[in-house]
Amino acid sequence: MQTFFGMILGALLLACGVYVYDSMQTSSVANGEVATTKRTIVNWDVAKADWDALRDRAHKDWVRISSK
């Protein structure tokens, strides 16, 4: 159980760390007006679209299964 909790906690910490890093890379406040834009680690638009698709599919499947 501790190993499973550690894996979940590690994944959450990794995702939060990458999000903070990407936020600092693309922030005009952190980099100034003349700073060049740097590439982020994660394409957050694609990640959000994939997450929304997964959430919608899970909801549709739940409705389908629970209606039986």
Predicted model as a PDB file, atoms N, CA, C, CB and O in Angstrom, pLDDT in the B-factor column:
MODEL        1                                                                  
ATOM      1  N   MET A   1       0.819  -1.186   0.000  1.00 91.00           N  
ATOM      2  CA  MET A   1       0.000   0.000   0.000  1.00 91.00           C  
ATOM      3  C   MET A   1       0.871   1.262   0.000  1.00 91.00           C  
ATOM      4  CB  MET A   1      -0.936  -0.008   1.205  1.00 91.00           C  
ATOM      5  O   MET A   1       0.556   2.236  -0.683  1.00 91.00           O  
ATOM      6  N   GLN A   2       1.960   1.241   0.763  1.00 93.00           N  
ATOM      7  CA  GLN A   2       2.855   2.391   0.803  1.00 93.00           C  
ATOM      8  C   GLN A   2       3.528   2.613  -0.548  1.00 93.00           C  
ATOM      9  CB  GLN A   2       3.911   2.203   1.891  1.00 93.00           C  
ATOM     10  O   GLN A   2       3.736   3.754  -0.960  1.00 93.00           O  
ATOM     11  N   THR A   3       3.864   1.533  -1.230  1.00 95.00           N  
ATOM     12  CA  THR A   3       4.485   1.654  -2.549  1.00 95.00           C  
ATOM     13  C   THR A   3       3.517   2.283  -3.536  1.00 95.00           C  
ATOM     14  CB  THR A   3       4.948   0.282  -3.061  1.00 95.00           C  
ATOM     15  O   THR A   3       3.895   3.173  -4.298  1.00 95.00           O  
ATOM     16  N   PHE A   4       2.270   1.828  -3.527  1.00 94.00           N  
ATOM     17  CA  PHE A   4       1.252   2.374  -4.416  1.00 94.00           C  
ATOM     18  C   PHE A   4       1.043   3.860  -4.126  1.00 94.00           C  
ATOM     19  CB  PHE A   4      -0.076   1.600  -4.264  1.00 94.00           C  
ATOM     20  O   PHE A   4       0.978   4.663  -5.057  1.00 94.00           O  
ATOM     21  N   PHE A   5       0.939   4.233  -2.866  1.00 94.00           N  
ATOM     22  CA  PHE A   5       0.778   5.634  -2.482  1.00 94.00           C  
ATOM     23  C   PHE A   5       1.995   6.455  -2.924  1.00 94.00           C  
ATOM     24  CB  PHE A   5       0.574   5.755  -0.953  1.00 94.00           C  
ATOM     25  O   PHE A   5       1.845   7.585  -3.387  1.00 94.00           O  
ATOM     26  N   GLY A   6       3.184   5.895  -2.785  1.00 96.00           N  
ATOM     27  CA  GLY A   6       4.399   6.587  -3.212  1.00 96.00           C  
ATOM     28  C   GLY A   6       4.429   6.827  -4.707  1.00 96.00           C  
ATOM     29  O   GLY A   6       4.875   7.883  -5.155  1.00 96.00           O  
ATOM     30  N   MET A   7       3.958   5.858  -5.494  1.00 97.00           N  
ATOM     31  CA  MET A   7       3.925   6.038  -6.941  1.00 97.00           C  
ATOM     32  C   MET A   7       2.935   7.127  -7.341  1.00 97.00           C  
ATOM     33  CB  MET A   7       3.564   4.724  -7.631  1.00 97.00           C  
ATOM     34  O   MET A   7       3.227   7.948  -8.211  1.00 97.00           O  
ATOM     35  N   ILE A   8       1.764   7.134  -6.704  1.00 97.00           N  
ATOM     36  CA  ILE A   8       0.766   8.161  -7.003  1.00 97.00           C  
ATOM     37  C   ILE A   8       1.292   9.545  -6.609  1.00 97.00           C  
ATOM     38  CB  ILE A   8      -0.563   7.859  -6.266  1.00 97.00           C  
ATOM     39  O   ILE A   8       1.172  10.497  -7.380  1.00 97.00           O  
ATOM     40  N   LEU A   9       1.866   9.654  -5.427  1.00 97.00           N  
ATOM     41  CA  LEU A   9       2.415  10.922  -4.959  1.00 97.00           C  
ATOM     42  C   LEU A   9       3.548  11.394  -5.870  1.00 97.00           C  
ATOM     43  CB  LEU A   9       2.916  10.787  -3.514  1.00 97.00           C  
ATOM     44  O   LEU A   9       3.633  12.581  -6.185  1.00 97.00           O  
ATOM     45  N   GLY A  10       4.408  10.484  -6.290  1.00 96.00           N  
ATOM     46  CA  GLY A  10       5.508  10.840  -7.194  1.00 96.00           C  
ATOM     47  C   GLY A  10       5.008  11.349  -8.534  1.00 96.00           C  
ATOM     48  O   GLY A  10       5.553  12.313  -9.071  1.00 96.00           O  
ATOM     49  N   ALA A  11       3.967  10.708  -9.087  1.00 96.00           N  
ATOM     50  CA  ALA A  11       3.406  11.157 -10.358  1.00 96.00           C  
ATOM     51  C   ALA A  11       2.782  12.545 -10.223  1.00 96.00           C  
ATOM     52  CB  ALA A  11       2.360  10.154 -10.862  1.00 96.00           C  
ATOM     53  O   ALA A  11       2.924  13.383 -11.114  1.00 96.00           O  
ATOM     54  N   LEU A  12       2.096  12.784  -9.114  1.00 96.00           N  
ATOM     55  CA  LEU A  12       1.496  14.104  -8.888  1.00 96.00           C  
ATOM     56  C   LEU A  12       2.571  15.181  -8.726  1.00 96.00           C  
ATOM     57  CB  LEU A  12       0.591  14.073  -7.645  1.00 96.00           C  
ATOM     58  O   LEU A  12       2.442  16.273  -9.281  1.00 96.00           O  
ATOM     59  N   LEU A  13       3.615  14.883  -7.980  1.00 97.00           N  
ATOM     60  CA  LEU A  13       4.704  15.846  -7.800  1.00 97.00           C  
ATOM     61  C   LEU A  13       5.411  16.139  -9.122  1.00 97.00           C  
ATOM     62  CB  LEU A  13       5.713  15.322  -6.772  1.00 97.00           C  
ATOM     63  O   LEU A  13       5.782  17.283  -9.387  1.00 97.00           O  
ATOM     64  N   LEU A  14       5.598  15.113  -9.950  1.00 94.00           N  
ATOM     65  CA  LEU A  14       6.230  15.303 -11.249  1.00 94.00           C  
ATOM     66  C   LEU A  14       5.374  16.198 -12.137  1.00 94.00           C  
ATOM     67  CB  LEU A  14       6.474  13.952 -11.930  1.00 94.00           C  
ATOM     68  O   LEU A  14       5.888  17.127 -12.760  1.00 94.00           O  
ATOM     69  N   ALA A  15       4.070  15.925 -12.199  1.00 91.00           N  
ATOM     70  CA  ALA A  15       3.175  16.730 -13.034  1.00 91.00           C  
ATOM     71  C   ALA A  15       3.142  18.174 -12.549  1.00 91.00           C  
ATOM     72  CB  ALA A  15       1.755  16.138 -13.033  1.00 91.00           C  
ATOM     73  O   ALA A  15       3.176  19.098 -13.361  1.00 91.00           O  
ATOM     74  N   CYS A  16       3.078  18.377 -11.247  1.00 93.00           N  
ATOM     75  CA  CYS A  16       3.064  19.747 -10.703  1.00 93.00           C  
ATOM     76  C   CYS A  16       4.385  20.458 -10.986  1.00 93.00           C  
ATOM     77  CB  CYS A  16       2.792  19.723  -9.179  1.00 93.00           C  
ATOM     78  O   CYS A  16       4.391  21.640 -11.327  1.00 93.00           O  
ATOM     79  N   GLY A  17       5.482  19.761 -10.849  1.00 93.00           N  
ATOM     80  CA  GLY A  17       6.786  20.358 -11.125  1.00 93.00           C  
ATOM     81  C   GLY A  17       6.941  20.763 -12.575  1.00 93.00           C  
ATOM     82  O   GLY A  17       7.455  21.844 -12.864  1.00 93.00           O  
ATOM     83  N   VAL A  18       6.506  19.914 -13.494  1.00 90.00           N  
ATOM     84  CA  VAL A  18       6.578  20.240 -14.919  1.00 90.00           C  
ATOM     85  C   VAL A  18       5.672  21.418 -15.242  1.00 90.00           C  
ATOM     86  CB  VAL A  18       6.190  19.022 -15.776  1.00 90.00           C  
ATOM     87  O   VAL A  18       6.041  22.280 -16.040  1.00 90.00           O  
ATOM     88  N   TYR A  19       4.487  21.469 -14.628  1.00 87.00           N  
ATOM     89  CA  TYR A  19       3.570  22.583 -14.868  1.00 87.00           C  
ATOM     90  C   TYR A  19       4.175  23.901 -14.393  1.00 87.00           C  
ATOM     91  CB  TYR A  19       2.230  22.334 -14.164  1.00 87.00           C  
ATOM     92  O   TYR A  19       4.085  24.913 -15.089  1.00 87.00           O  
ATOM     93  N   VAL A  20       4.783  23.893 -13.227  1.00 88.00           N  
ATOM     94  CA  VAL A  20       5.414  25.118 -12.704  1.00 88.00           C  
ATOM     95  C   VAL A  20       6.579  25.532 -13.591  1.00 88.00           C  
ATOM     96  CB  VAL A  20       5.902  24.908 -11.248  1.00 88.00           C  
ATOM     97  O   VAL A  20       6.733  26.716 -13.893  1.00 88.00           O  
ATOM     98  N   TYR A  21       7.399  24.581 -14.011  1.00 86.00           N  
ATOM     99  CA  TYR A  21       8.532  24.875 -14.889  1.00 86.00           C  
ATOM    100  C   TYR A  21       8.044  25.480 -16.206  1.00 86.00           C  
ATOM    101  CB  TYR A  21       9.355  23.597 -15.158  1.00 86.00           C  
ATOM    102  O   TYR A  21       8.576  26.493 -16.661  1.00 86.00           O  
ATOM    103  N   ASP A  22       7.033  24.861 -16.818  1.00 83.00           N  
ATOM    104  CA  ASP A  22       6.488  25.371 -18.073  1.00 83.00           C  
ATOM    105  C   ASP A  22       5.866  26.750 -17.880  1.00 83.00           C  
ATOM    106  CB  ASP A  22       5.450  24.400 -18.637  1.00 83.00           C  
ATOM    107  O   ASP A  22       5.977  27.598 -18.765  1.00 83.00           O  
ATOM    108  N   SER A  23       5.221  26.989 -16.754  1.00 80.00           N  
ATOM    109  CA  SER A  23       4.625  28.296 -16.490  1.00 80.00           C  
ATOM    110  C   SER A  23       5.704  29.375 -16.406  1.00 80.00           C  
ATOM    111  CB  SER A  23       3.804  28.261 -15.190  1.00 80.00           C  
ATOM    112  O   SER A  23       5.507  30.492 -16.884  1.00 80.00           O  
ATOM    113  N   MET A  24       6.810  29.050 -15.816  1.00 78.00           N  
ATOM    114  CA  MET A  24       7.896  30.023 -15.693  1.00 78.00           C  
ATOM    115  C   MET A  24       8.574  30.258 -17.046  1.00 78.00           C  
ATOM    116  CB  MET A  24       8.931  29.543 -14.656  1.00 78.00           C  
ATOM    117  O   MET A  24       9.051  31.363 -17.303  1.00 78.00           O  
ATOM    118  N   GLN A  25       8.626  29.257 -17.904  1.00 74.00           N  
ATOM    119  CA  GLN A  25       9.269  29.406 -19.206  1.00 74.00           C  
ATOM    120  C   GLN A  25       8.461  30.292 -20.144  1.00 74.00           C  
ATOM    121  CB  GLN A  25       9.481  28.046 -19.839  1.00 74.00           C  
ATOM    122  O   GLN A  25       9.035  31.015 -20.959  1.00 74.00           O  
ATOM    123  N   THR A  26       7.144  30.246 -20.041  1.00 63.00           N  
ATOM    124  CA  THR A  26       6.308  30.989 -20.978  1.00 63.00           C  
ATOM    125  C   THR A  26       5.752  32.272 -20.387  1.00 63.00           C  
ATOM    126  CB  THR A  26       5.176  30.126 -21.444  1.00 63.00           C  
ATOM    127  O   THR A  26       4.998  32.975 -21.060  1.00 63.00           O  
ATOM    128  N   SER A  27       6.096  32.594 -19.164  1.00 58.00           N  
ATOM    129  CA  SER A  27       5.575  33.785 -18.511  1.00 58.00           C  
ATOM    130  C   SER A  27       6.342  35.020 -18.969  1.00 58.00           C  
ATOM    131  CB  SER A  27       5.653  33.640 -16.985  1.00 58.00           C  
ATOM    132  O   SER A  27       7.571  35.053 -18.906  1.00 58.00           O  
ATOM    133  N   SER A  28       5.609  36.042 -19.434  1.00 56.00           N  
ATOM    134  CA  SER A  28       6.279  37.288 -19.818  1.00 56.00           C  
ATOM    135  C   SER A  28       6.747  38.049 -18.585  1.00 56.00           C  
ATOM    136  CB  SER A  28       5.343  38.169 -20.660  1.00 56.00           C  
ATOM    137  O   SER A  28       7.683  38.845 -18.669  1.00 56.00           O  
ATOM    138  N   VAL A  29       6.110  37.817 -17.448  1.00 54.00           N  
ATOM    139  CA  VAL A  29       6.524  38.482 -16.213  1.00 54.00           C  
ATOM    140  C   VAL A  29       7.864  37.926 -15.751  1.00 54.00           C  
ATOM    141  CB  VAL A  29       5.455  38.307 -15.107  1.00 54.00           C  
ATOM    142  O   VAL A  29       8.746  38.683 -15.346  1.00 54.00           O  
ATOM    143  N   ALA A  30       8.018  36.602 -15.812  1.00 52.00           N  
ATOM    144  CA  ALA A  30       9.258  35.978 -15.342  1.00 52.00           C  
ATOM    145  C   ALA A  30      10.418  36.237 -16.302  1.00 52.00           C  
ATOM    146  CB  ALA A  30       9.057  34.474 -15.164  1.00 52.00           C  
ATOM    147  O   ALA A  30      11.566  36.334 -15.869  1.00 52.00           O  
ATOM    148  N   ASN A  31      10.130  36.349 -17.600  1.00 52.00           N  
ATOM    149  CA  ASN A  31      11.195  36.462 -18.593  1.00 52.00           C  
ATOM    150  C   ASN A  31      11.358  37.865 -19.164  1.00 52.00           C  
ATOM    151  CB  ASN A  31      10.937  35.509 -19.708  1.00 52.00           C  
ATOM    152  O   ASN A  31      12.339  38.122 -19.862  1.00 52.00           O  
ATOM    153  N   GLY A  32      10.454  38.758 -18.899  1.00 55.00           N  
ATOM    154  CA  GLY A  32      10.551  40.112 -19.421  1.00 55.00           C  
ATOM    155  C   GLY A  32       9.945  40.226 -20.814  1.00 55.00           C  
ATOM    156  O   GLY A  32       9.623  39.226 -21.455  1.00 55.00           O  
ATOM    157  N   GLU A  33       9.799  41.455 -21.260  1.00 57.00           N  
ATOM    158  CA  GLU A  33       9.156  41.724 -22.554  1.00 57.00           C  
ATOM    159  C   GLU A  33       9.994  41.245 -23.733  1.00 57.00           C  
ATOM    160  CB  GLU A  33       8.884  43.209 -22.700  1.00 57.00           C  
ATOM    161  O   GLU A  33       9.442  40.759 -24.720  1.00 57.00           O  
ATOM    162  N   VAL A  34      11.302  41.373 -23.648  1.00 52.00           N  
ATOM    163  CA  VAL A  34      12.159  41.076 -24.793  1.00 52.00           C  
ATOM    164  C   VAL A  34      12.702  39.644 -24.774  1.00 52.00           C  
ATOM    165  CB  VAL A  34      13.312  42.054 -24.833  1.00 52.00           C  
ATOM    166  O   VAL A  34      13.486  39.275 -25.648  1.00 52.00           O  
ATOM    167  N   ALA A  35      12.311  38.859 -23.825  1.00 53.00           N  
ATOM    168  CA  ALA A  35      12.820  37.488 -23.735  1.00 53.00           C  
ATOM    169  C   ALA A  35      12.260  36.644 -24.876  1.00 53.00           C  
ATOM    170  CB  ALA A  35      12.455  36.856 -22.370  1.00 53.00           C  
ATOM    171  O   ALA A  35      11.118  36.826 -25.298  1.00 53.00           O  
ATOM    172  N   THR A  36      13.061  35.745 -25.354  1.00 57.00           N  
ATOM    173  CA  THR A  36      12.594  34.851 -26.417  1.00 57.00           C  
ATOM    174  C   THR A  36      11.707  33.780 -25.803  1.00 57.00           C  
ATOM    175  CB  THR A  36      13.791  34.207 -27.181  1.00 57.00           C  
ATOM    176  O   THR A  36      11.916  33.359 -24.666  1.00 57.00           O  
ATOM    177  N   THR A  37      10.733  33.352 -26.557  1.00 59.00           N  
ATOM    178  CA  THR A  37       9.854  32.299 -26.036  1.00 59.00           C  
ATOM    179  C   THR A  37      10.584  30.967 -26.135  1.00 59.00           C  
ATOM    180  CB  THR A  37       8.496  32.249 -26.815  1.00 59.00           C  
ATOM    181  O   THR A  37      11.198  30.651 -27.154  1.00 59.00           O  
ATOM    182  N   LYS A  38      10.508  30.218 -25.091  1.00 64.00           N  
ATOM    183  CA  LYS A  38      11.165  28.916 -25.042  1.00 64.00           C  
ATOM    184  C   LYS A  38      10.115  27.829 -25.165  1.00 64.00           C  
ATOM    185  CB  LYS A  38      11.982  28.748 -23.735  1.00 64.00           C  
ATOM    186  O   LYS A  38       8.951  28.038 -24.826  1.00 64.00           O  
ATOM    187  N   ARG A  39      10.517  26.697 -25.638  1.00 66.00           N  
ATOM    188  CA  ARG A  39       9.596  25.583 -25.775  1.00 66.00           C  
ATOM    189  C   ARG A  39       9.302  24.991 -24.416  1.00 66.00           C  
ATOM    190  CB  ARG A  39      10.162  24.518 -26.715  1.00 66.00           C  
ATOM    191  O   ARG A  39      10.180  24.878 -23.560  1.00 66.00           O  
ATOM    192  N   THR A  40       8.054  24.618 -24.235  1.00 70.00           N  
ATOM    193  CA  THR A  40       7.659  23.979 -22.983  1.00 70.00           C  
ATOM    194  C   THR A  40       7.908  22.488 -23.074  1.00 70.00           C  
ATOM    195  CB  THR A  40       6.178  24.262 -22.658  1.00 70.00           C  
ATOM    196  O   THR A  40       8.101  21.947 -24.163  1.00 70.00           O  
ATOM    197  N   ILE A  41       7.903  21.834 -21.941  1.00 69.00           N  
ATOM    198  CA  ILE A  41       8.098  20.390 -21.901  1.00 69.00           C  
ATOM    199  C   ILE A  41       6.847  19.682 -22.394  1.00 69.00           C  
ATOM    200  CB  ILE A  41       8.454  19.926 -20.477  1.00 69.00           C  
ATOM    201  O   ILE A  41       6.930  18.700 -23.131  1.00 69.00           O  
ATOM    202  N   VAL A  42       5.692  20.183 -21.986  1.00 76.00           N  
ATOM    203  CA  VAL A  42       4.419  19.551 -22.312  1.00 76.00           C  
ATOM    204  C   VAL A  42       3.598  20.504 -23.163  1.00 76.00           C  
ATOM    205  CB  VAL A  42       3.645  19.153 -21.028  1.00 76.00           C  
ATOM    206  O   VAL A  42       3.557  21.704 -22.891  1.00 76.00           O  
ATOM    207  N   ASN A  43       2.943  19.978 -24.192  1.00 80.00           N  
ATOM    208  CA  ASN A  43       2.001  20.765 -24.973  1.00 80.00           C  
ATOM    209  C   ASN A  43       0.669  20.704 -24.232  1.00 80.00           C  
ATOM    210  CB  ASN A  43       1.874  20.231 -26.462  1.00 80.00           C  
ATOM    211  O   ASN A  43      -0.090  19.746 -24.381  1.00 80.00           O  
ATOM    212  N   TRP A  44       0.393  21.728 -23.436  1.00 78.00           N  
ATOM    213  CA  TRP A  44      -0.737  21.691 -22.519  1.00 78.00           C  
ATOM    214  C   TRP A  44      -2.072  21.732 -23.231  1.00 78.00           C  
ATOM    215  CB  TRP A  44      -0.650  22.831 -21.558  1.00 78.00           C  
ATOM    216  O   TRP A  44      -3.058  21.223 -22.698  1.00 78.00           O  
ATOM    217  N   ASP A  45      -2.144  22.317 -24.414  1.00 82.00           N  
ATOM    218  CA  ASP A  45      -3.400  22.324 -25.165  1.00 82.00           C  
ATOM    219  C   ASP A  45      -3.783  20.911 -25.583  1.00 82.00           C  
ATOM    220  CB  ASP A  45      -3.287  23.232 -26.401  1.00 82.00           C  
ATOM    221  O   ASP A  45      -4.946  20.522 -25.472  1.00 82.00           O  
ATOM    222  N   VAL A  46      -2.821  20.151 -26.058  1.00 86.00           N  
ATOM    223  CA  VAL A  46      -3.081  18.768 -26.466  1.00 86.00           C  
ATOM    224  C   VAL A  46      -3.395  17.912 -25.245  1.00 86.00           C  
ATOM    225  CB  VAL A  46      -1.872  18.186 -27.235  1.00 86.00           C  
ATOM    226  O   VAL A  46      -4.284  17.062 -25.298  1.00 86.00           O  
ATOM    227  N   ALA A  47      -2.680  18.127 -24.153  1.00 85.00           N  
ATOM    228  CA  ALA A  47      -2.932  17.361 -22.934  1.00 85.00           C  
ATOM    229  C   ALA A  47      -4.347  17.623 -22.412  1.00 85.00           C  
ATOM    230  CB  ALA A  47      -1.891  17.713 -21.853  1.00 85.00           C  
ATOM    231  O   ALA A  47      -5.016  16.695 -21.957  1.00 85.00           O  
ATOM    232  N   LYS A  48      -4.808  18.877 -22.472  1.00 88.00           N  
ATOM    233  CA  LYS A  48      -6.161  19.208 -22.020  1.00 88.00           C  
ATOM    234  C   LYS A  48      -7.209  18.568 -22.922  1.00 88.00           C  
ATOM    235  CB  LYS A  48      -6.357  20.728 -21.982  1.00 88.00           C  
ATOM    236  O   LYS A  48      -8.216  18.053 -22.436  1.00 88.00           O  
ATOM    237  N   ALA A  49      -6.977  18.599 -24.229  1.00 91.00           N  
ATOM    238  CA  ALA A  49      -7.922  17.982 -25.163  1.00 91.00           C  
ATOM    239  C   ALA A  49      -8.009  16.474 -24.929  1.00 91.00           C  
ATOM    240  CB  ALA A  49      -7.507  18.271 -26.619  1.00 91.00           C  
ATOM    241  O   ALA A  49      -9.099  15.903 -24.945  1.00 91.00           O  
ATOM    242  N   ASP A  50      -6.866  15.834 -24.714  1.00 91.00           N  
ATOM    243  CA  ASP A  50      -6.867  14.392 -24.434  1.00 91.00           C  
ATOM    244  C   ASP A  50      -7.569  14.089 -23.113  1.00 91.00           C  
ATOM    245  CB  ASP A  50      -5.428  13.851 -24.401  1.00 91.00           C  
ATOM    246  O   ASP A  50      -8.323  13.120 -23.024  1.00 91.00           O  
ATOM    247  N   TRP A  51      -7.330  14.901 -22.090  1.00 90.00           N  
ATOM    248  CA  TRP A  51      -7.966  14.701 -20.792  1.00 90.00           C  
ATOM    249  C   TRP A  51      -9.484  14.865 -20.905  1.00 90.00           C  
ATOM    250  CB  TRP A  51      -7.396  15.688 -19.755  1.00 90.00           C  
ATOM    251  O   TRP A  51     -10.245  14.083 -20.335  1.00 90.00           O  
ATOM    252  N   ASP A  52      -9.918  15.896 -21.651  1.00 95.00           N  
ATOM    253  CA  ASP A  52     -11.355  16.111 -21.831  1.00 95.00           C  
ATOM    254  C   ASP A  52     -12.003  14.948 -22.568  1.00 95.00           C  
ATOM    255  CB  ASP A  52     -11.607  17.411 -22.590  1.00 95.00           C  
ATOM    256  O   ASP A  52     -13.107  14.531 -22.219  1.00 95.00           O  
ATOM    257  N   ALA A  53     -11.324  14.422 -23.588  1.00 95.00           N  
ATOM    258  CA  ALA A  53     -11.851  13.282 -24.330  1.00 95.00           C  
ATOM    259  C   ALA A  53     -11.948  12.050 -23.431  1.00 95.00           C  
ATOM    260  CB  ALA A  53     -10.967  12.982 -25.551  1.00 95.00           C  
ATOM    261  O   ALA A  53     -12.936  11.318 -23.486  1.00 95.00           O  
ATOM    262  N   LEU A  54     -10.932  11.823 -22.609  1.00 94.00           N  
ATOM    263  CA  LEU A  54     -10.953  10.687 -21.688  1.00 94.00           C  
ATOM    264  C   LEU A  54     -12.079  10.830 -20.670  1.00 94.00           C  
ATOM    265  CB  LEU A  54      -9.606  10.556 -20.968  1.00 94.00           C  
ATOM    266  O   LEU A  54     -12.785   9.863 -20.382  1.00 94.00           O  
ATOM    267  N   ARG A  55     -12.248  12.033 -20.127  1.00 96.00           N  
ATOM    268  CA  ARG A  55     -13.295  12.288 -19.141  1.00 96.00           C  
ATOM    269  C   ARG A  55     -14.686  12.107 -19.745  1.00 96.00           C  
ATOM    270  CB  ARG A  55     -13.151  13.700 -18.571  1.00 96.00           C  
ATOM    271  O   ARG A  55     -15.565  11.514 -19.120  1.00 96.00           O  
ATOM    272  N   ASP A  56     -14.885  12.615 -20.957  1.00 96.00           N  
ATOM    273  CA  ASP A  56     -16.184  12.465 -21.621  1.00 96.00           C  
ATOM    274  C   ASP A  56     -16.498  11.008 -21.929  1.00 96.00           C  
ATOM    275  CB  ASP A  56     -16.213  13.279 -22.909  1.00 96.00           C  
ATOM    276  O   ASP A  56     -17.632  10.559 -21.758  1.00 96.00           O  
ATOM    277  N   ARG A  57     -15.487  10.271 -22.384  1.00 96.00           N  
ATOM    278  CA  ARG A  57     -15.704   8.854 -22.692  1.00 96.00           C  
ATOM    279  C   ARG A  57     -16.020   8.069 -21.423  1.00 96.00           C  
ATOM    280  CB  ARG A  57     -14.467   8.256 -23.391  1.00 96.00           C  
ATOM    281  O   ARG A  57     -16.900   7.208 -21.429  1.00 96.00           O  
ATOM    282  N   ALA A  58     -15.307   8.362 -20.334  1.00 96.00           N  
ATOM    283  CA  ALA A  58     -15.569   7.669 -19.072  1.00 96.00           C  
ATOM    284  C   ALA A  58     -16.982   7.979 -18.577  1.00 96.00           C  
ATOM    285  CB  ALA A  58     -14.527   8.072 -18.004  1.00 96.00           C  
ATOM    286  O   ALA A  58     -17.668   7.097 -18.061  1.00 96.00           O  
ATOM    287  N   HIS A  59     -17.415   9.225 -18.732  1.00 96.00           N  
ATOM    288  CA  HIS A  59     -18.766   9.597 -18.304  1.00 96.00           C  
ATOM    289  C   HIS A  59     -19.823   8.875 -19.144  1.00 96.00           C  
ATOM    290  CB  HIS A  59     -18.961  11.124 -18.404  1.00 96.00           C  
ATOM    291  O   HIS A  59     -20.806   8.370 -18.601  1.00 96.00           O  
ATOM    292  N   LYS A  60     -19.628   8.823 -20.448  1.00 95.00           N  
ATOM    293  CA  LYS A  60     -20.586   8.127 -21.334  1.00 95.00           C  
ATOM    294  C   LYS A  60     -20.638   6.640 -21.007  1.00 95.00           C  
ATOM    295  CB  LYS A  60     -20.201   8.327 -22.822  1.00 95.00           C  
ATOM    296  O   LYS A  60     -21.717   6.048 -20.964  1.00 95.00           O  
ATOM    297  N   ASP A  61     -19.470   6.034 -20.776  1.00 94.00           N  
ATOM    298  CA  ASP A  61     -19.446   4.610 -20.423  1.00 94.00           C  
ATOM    299  C   ASP A  61     -20.114   4.370 -19.077  1.00 94.00           C  
ATOM    300  CB  ASP A  61     -18.003   4.087 -20.393  1.00 94.00           C  
ATOM    301  O   ASP A  61     -20.814   3.371 -18.905  1.00 94.00           O  
ATOM    302  N   TRP A  62     -19.910   5.270 -18.120  1.00 94.00           N  
ATOM    303  CA  TRP A  62     -20.542   5.124 -16.807  1.00 94.00           C  
ATOM    304  C   TRP A  62     -22.058   5.197 -16.936  1.00 94.00           C  
ATOM    305  CB  TRP A  62     -20.036   6.209 -15.837  1.00 94.00           C  
ATOM    306  O   TRP A  62     -22.775   4.400 -16.331  1.00 94.00           O  
ATOM    307  N   VAL A  63     -22.541   6.144 -17.716  1.00 94.00           N  
ATOM    308  CA  VAL A  63     -23.985   6.269 -17.929  1.00 94.00           C  
ATOM    309  C   VAL A  63     -24.533   5.015 -18.596  1.00 94.00           C  
ATOM    310  CB  VAL A  63     -24.305   7.513 -18.786  1.00 94.00           C  
ATOM    311  O   VAL A  63     -25.594   4.518 -18.218  1.00 94.00           O  
ATOM    312  N   ARG A  64     -23.810   4.504 -19.588  1.00 92.00           N  
ATOM    313  CA  ARG A  64     -24.244   3.303 -20.301  1.00 92.00           C  
ATOM    314  C   ARG A  64     -24.286   2.094 -19.361  1.00 92.00           C  
ATOM    315  CB  ARG A  64     -23.309   3.019 -21.492  1.00 92.00           C  
ATOM    316  O   ARG A  64     -25.245   1.322 -19.382  1.00 92.00           O  
ATOM    317  N   ILE A  65     -23.253   1.932 -18.545  1.00 93.00           N  
ATOM    318  CA  ILE A  65     -23.192   0.777 -17.629  1.00 93.00           C  
ATOM    319  C   ILE A  65     -24.222   0.900 -16.519  1.00 93.00           C  
ATOM    320  CB  ILE A  65     -21.788   0.643 -17.019  1.00 93.00           C  
ATOM    321  O   ILE A  65     -24.862  -0.088 -16.156  1.00 93.00           O  
ATOM    322  N   SER A  66     -24.392   2.099 -15.975  1.00 92.00           N  
ATOM    323  CA  SER A  66     -25.319   2.265 -14.845  1.00 92.00           C  
ATOM    324  C   SER A  66     -26.791   2.220 -15.262  1.00 92.00           C  
ATOM    325  CB  SER A  66     -25.038   3.578 -14.145  1.00 92.00           C  
ATOM    326  O   SER A  66     -27.668   2.027 -14.420  1.00 92.00           O  
ATOM    327  N   SER A  67     -27.057   2.395 -16.532  1.00 88.00           N  
ATOM    328  CA  SER A  67     -28.452   2.366 -16.983  1.00 88.00           C  
ATOM    329  C   SER A  67     -28.966   0.948 -17.196  1.00 88.00           C  
ATOM    330  CB  SER A  67     -28.599   3.154 -18.267  1.00 88.00           C  
ATOM    331  O   SER A  67     -30.165   0.757 -17.396  1.00 88.00           O  
ATOM    332  N   LYS A  68     -28.094  -0.039 -17.157  1.00 76.00           N  
ATOM    333  CA  LYS A  68     -28.514  -1.433 -17.365  1.00 76.00           C  
ATOM    334  C   LYS A  68     -29.180  -2.023 -16.152  1.00 76.00           C  
ATOM    335  CB  LYS A  68     -27.336  -2.283 -17.744  1.00 76.00           C  
ATOM    336  O   LYS A  68     -29.587  -3.184 -16.175  1.00 76.00           O  
TER     337      LYS A  68                                                      
ENDMDL                                                                          
END                                                                             
